[in-house]
Amino acid sequence: IIDCATTKQSESKGYGDVCGTDAYRDQWTGKTNDDIVISTSPVNKDTTDIGAIAGATITTKGYQKAVKAAFAAFELLTANGGEE
């Protein structure tokens, strides 16, 4: 991942807001599809999952799934499994 940004979110105030911060965005930089694991329920403060927001399991899973879907689309649309 070179960069990602949250352009809109509809989660509860205080939970989804985290997705719009630079600190949240920056943790995705340099990651590959293999680095991202969909979090299990519930997401707690001790997790090391990329993109995990403690107490916001649905937000976390939604963001992780969206990033994995973007990787899948990229790999599908590019030659050599995303190498170009």
C-alpha positions in Angstrom: 0.0 0.0 0.0 1.3 3.4 -0.9 -1.5 5.4 0.7 -5.1 5.1 1.7 -7.7 7.5 3.0 -11.2 7.5 4.5 -13.4 9.7 2.4 -16.6 9.1 4.3 -17.7 7.1 7.3 -21.0 6.6 9.0 -19.9 4.9 12.2 -20.7 6.1 15.7 -18.9 9.3 16.7 -15.7 8.5 18.4 -15.3 5.1 16.8 -15.3 5.7 13.1 -13.5 9.0 13.5 -10.3 7.1 14.2 -10.3 5.9 10.5 -9.9 9.5 9.4 -6.7 10.2 11.3 -3.2 10.3 10.0 -2.0 7.8 12.6 -4.7 5.2 11.4 -3.9 5.8 7.7 -0.1 5.5 8.3 -0.3 2.0 9.7 -1.3 0.7 6.3 1.6 2.1 4.4 3.9 -0.5 3.0 1.6 -3.4 3.8 0.7 -6.2 1.4 -2.4 -8.3 1.1 -0.7 -11.0 3.2 -0.1 -8.6 6.0 -3.8 -8.0 6.6 -5.8 -10.5 8.6 -9.5 -9.9 9.2 -9.9 -9.4 13.0 -11.9 -11.7 15.1 -14.7 -10.6 17.4 -14.5 -8.7 19.6 -11.5 -6.4 18.9 -9.7 -5.5 22.1 -6.9 -3.1 22.9 -4.3 -5.8 23.0 -4.7 -6.8 19.4 -1.8 -6.4 16.9 -4.1 -6.7 13.8 -3.5 -4.0 11.3 -6.3 -1.5 11.3 -7.9 -2.7 14.5 -9.8 -0.2 16.6 -10.5 -1.5 20.1 -14.2 -1.5 20.8 -15.1 -0.9 17.2 -15.2 -4.5 15.8 -17.6 -3.7 12.9 -15.6 -0.7 11.8 -12.3 -2.6 12.0 -13.6 -5.6 10.0 -15.2 -3.3 7.4 -12.0 -1.3 6.8 -9.9 -4.5 6.7 -12.3 -6.1 4.2 -12.3 -3.0 2.1 -8.5 -2.9 1.9 -8.3 -6.6 1.0 -11.0 -6.1 -1.7 -8.9 -3.3 -3.1 -5.9 -5.6 -3.3 -8.0 -8.3 -5.0 -9.2 -5.8 -7.6 -5.7 -4.6 -8.2 -4.4 -8.1 -8.7 -7.3 -9.0 -11.0 -6.8 -5.9 -13.1 -3.1 -6.0 -13.5 -0.7 -8.4 -15.2 1.3 -11.0 -13.3 -0.9 -10.9 -10.2 -0.3 -7.3 -9.4 3.4 -7.1 -10.2 3.0 -4.4 -12.8 
